[in-house]
Amino acid sequence: MDSTTLFLYLIAVAAVMVTPGPTMLLALSNGATRPMRVAACGIAGAALADLILIGAVGCGLGAVLQASEHLFTAIKWIGAAYLFFL
């Protein structure tokens, strides 16, 4: 990866991290309305989810999904079934 691509990636990551999302709103809500232990568990869960996602990307899951259309479609259907289950 050249320095220009890395720089653009870092800018994009910083922009995404600054933008409040559902995880940030959950942390704020738990911190304001629940005891410290509940808020800490929510923050730990969010951090673990981020680490799993970063680990999957680091292991090359994105490249595998880009190379295999069938695998990408299967993962999309598994995700849809999980959301339906929820």
N, C-alpha and C positions, 0 to 999 in steps of 0.2 A: 504494500500500500504506500503510495507516495504521500508526501507531506500535505499537498493540496486536498486530497481526499480525506485524510485524517483531520485536517482543520475544519472542513465542512461537516464532517461527522460530529466533531466536538461541539460545533455551533448548534447543530440540530439536537443533540442530546441535551445541551444546556437549555434550549428553548422548551423542550418537552418536560424537563424536570421543573422548570419554573411555573409552567402552566398547571393550575390546580385541576386535579381529576377526581374520580370517585374515591380513590384510596386516601387522598388528602382530606376530602370532605368527611370520610368515615373517621379518620384520625382526629379531626377537629371536633366532630360530634361526640365521639367517645370521650375525648379529653374534657369536654365541657359538661357532659351530663352523667358520666359514669366514674367509678373509682379508678384510681391510678393503675391498678392491676389489669383491668379490662382494657384500658387504653394501651398499656404496654404490650399486652398480648396481640392486639390488633396491629400495632406497629411492627412487632416481630413477625407476624404473619405476612404483612406486606413486604417486609425486607426479604423474607424467605422466598416469596413468589418472584420478586425481582431477581434474586440470585439464581433461581432455577431457570428463569427466562434467559438471563445473561449467559449462564452455563450452556444452555441448549444452543444459543447462537454461537458461542465460542467453540462448541464442538462441531459446528458446521451443519446444523440442522437446516438452516436457511438454504444453503447450497444444495442439499439433498432434495428439499422440497421443490426448489426451482428446477432441478434436473428431472424430477419424476412427477409428471402430471397426475398419475394414478394415486401415488402416495399422498399428494396434496389434496386431491379430492376425497380420499378416505379420511384424512385428518379433519377436513371440513365437515364431513358427515358425522364423524364421532363427536365433534364439538357441538353440532346442531342437536344431536341426540342428548348430549349432556345438558344443554340449555333447556331442552324440552323436559327432561327429567327434573330439573330444578323447578 
